[in-house]
Amino acid sequence: MDGTSIITQVSNPRDDDHQQHNNTVPTSEKDSTTTTTTNTSTQKKPRRSGLLNKFFCCFGPKDNAPKPSYPVPAVEQNGNTKPGEKYLLPPINSKDRLRKCMVIDLDETLVHSSFKPIDNADFIVPVEIDGTTHQVYVLKRPYVDEFLQRMGDLYECVLFTASLSKYADPVADLLDKWDVFRTRLFRESCVFHRGNYVKDLSRLGRELEQVIIVDNSPASYIFHPQNAVPVTSWFDDDDDRELYDLIPYFENLANLDNVYSMLRTTQMSSVPET
């Protein structure tokens, strides 16, 4: 993987060493960041620099968009799939037949990772990049254990991240001690759309009215915002309770005939008055 594989991802606004870390990456990587747009909006996240950009989500240059390693449905610009193509998820098993499918993001939703050493890191994951092994320090979001265990009791849970599997898979191994995630999907399963890696829910092979996506990045679910339960980006706030507070909401949602009635009500109530 060369230095042109620069992508953008949420960066910690309190990270005072952000610029210092920029200066430690190879020249080819720093040069390639100058070709990335600096215009941000509510649909985009600030750029993360350096080695993290090589395998963290969610945006990237079109020339480096990954190619799926297996047949997946052909996707048009609006996210529609062509019938008869292979879906990303295997056929639903008997245990999950009556359950809704919950698609869960990884970075800044469940964990926050950094190459900068963290004294209280929950995990330290070695990742090989260009022949060199780097240590990635991972912090777990508060109540992530309770959240995952409960969601595993209620939903067919799928990890879907725009990060590379060489990083995300070992993190998931350490994070998911209860085998909550039935399937793990990585960057190659995303759709590259207008500069973003999008998680197209129509490619899963599940009825959309039975699918929820929990993600901190609006760009990740731009094809299906009506299926989304947005969460705030998490970095290192020990007092954060968002995952814990969402548990009763998802307990209620699990018992409904479809996800839309409750999600639409919640999404409408979250829109500020003009």
Protein Blocks (a to p, Z undefined) as FASTA:
>chain_A
ZZklcccddddfklmklmmmmmmpcfklmmmmmmpcfbdcfkbccddehjllmmpcfbdc
fklpccdfbdcddddfkopacehiacfbdcddfklmmpccddddfehklmccdfbdcfkl
fbdcdddeehiacdddddddehklmmmmmmmmmmccddddfbdfklmmmmmmmmmmnoma
lbdcdfklpcceehiacddfklnopafklcccddfbfklmmmmmmlpccddddfklmkbc
klmmmmmmmmmmmmpmblklmmmmmmmmmpccZZ
